[in-house]
Amino acid sequence: MENNIKLNFENYLNKKNFSSSQKEIKERSFNNFIKNGFPNKRLEDWKFSDLKQIITTNFKDINFSKKEEQSNIDNNFIVDLEHNKIVFIDGIISKIDFSYEDEQQVVVEQNSDLEKELSRNSLLNLNTAFVSNYTKILVKSGYQFKKPLILFNYLSNNLNNVGINIRLDIKLEDDASLNIINISNENLNNNFLNFRQKINIGKNSILKNYSLDINENLNFKYSFKDLSLEKNSHLEYFILSKGSKFLKHDINCSLNNEYGSVVLNGIIDLDVKKHHEIKTNINHNEENCKSYQLIKSVLNENSKGIYQGKIYVNSKAQKTDGYQLSRALLLSDEVEFNAKPELEIYADDVKCSHGSTSGNVDEDSIFYLMSRGLSYEQSKKLLTNGFLNEVIEKITNNEVKSLVKKLMGINE
């Protein structure tokens, strides 16, 4: 596979009109990826999700230099919610639509220059090597988005055994606000998606990010988000991890100035041999910041769920308030759940806690519901919905909350 990827890269670099400096950055990034390869379980961050083994088991070859083609799709993919949109078709931006906004307040820069620095994360180097259109979005100071922005990742039916690398960075200047919804279509082909994003949230600004992996697909996905918050800024981050065959959410969030706050909630809801992981690093770098994390997992039918969560508190970060809890509901004997909660604290005036629990569904509760006329499956579904609904209720955007409940089949 390594030789095939090298040929992919040579073909890709030759057919693109990159500048000499951009080619140099891409070549250095690619060489670094080849040196380290796909991450495996010998790396602490990947001890529960050996991507090298997963890739070699499911792919004979991956084509990273597929010819870029444009397809037409129905853009009304969420009809119940008025929204702005950025549409990716097979990894390439097809449409940018800010029709609900003052477009003077939103700056979109495509084909941006890449950073020169190499990453210790080989998948980020792979992304830099192969990304075709690095896009940046700037929301100007004081602007409040009127409608959510949907990032819609559409994969066409003819796509198979293809590697796609996407990068879209967002910066909110001071006193700005934005709601983002990430969603993909159904796709039953075998592809590898590598999505990288850097988000900067300015002073007094608010970002609400909702990542909804709800549609069934056989793809293997890695999503890396690097978020930084300034003074008195707020991040609400919600994950629904359900549809893909393999998905790892890798979130690095840094509170870089006082009075910043993060609320990060997630659901892993799996069946049929799916493998999903949520990994979070919350870095408290300054004093008087707060973070709250609640991750709930429901696992069935030979699935595997993982949560790795770390709260880091710098020695300067006095009066930190950090909370982290993971709970898992195991619906069969064949499932596997791994949790690794961590606290790394170097300040002495802090309030931090973490915990992780897992267990089976309560048979007494099922018996009680069956005595009220429900079937066994209906009873189990009602209990699992109630278990997950605690996380959904923490979504502060009521339209998005209603959308998630509808997608999950939960009655309001």
Beta strands, then each sheet from edge to edge (+ up, - down):
strand 1: 84-89
strand 2: 92-97
strand 3: 106-109
strand 4: 135-139
strand 5: 149-154
strand 6: 163-172
strand 7: 177-184
strand 8: 192-201
strand 9: 206-213
strand 10: 220-229
strand 11: 234-241
strand 12: 246-255
strand 13: 261-270
strand 14: 275-284
strand 15: 290-299
strand 16: 304-313
strand 17: 320-330
strand 18: 336-345
strand 19: 350-360
sheet 1: 2+ 1- 5- 7- 9- 11- 13- 15- 17- 19-
sheet 2: 3+ 4- 6- 8- 10- 12- 14- 16- 18-
end
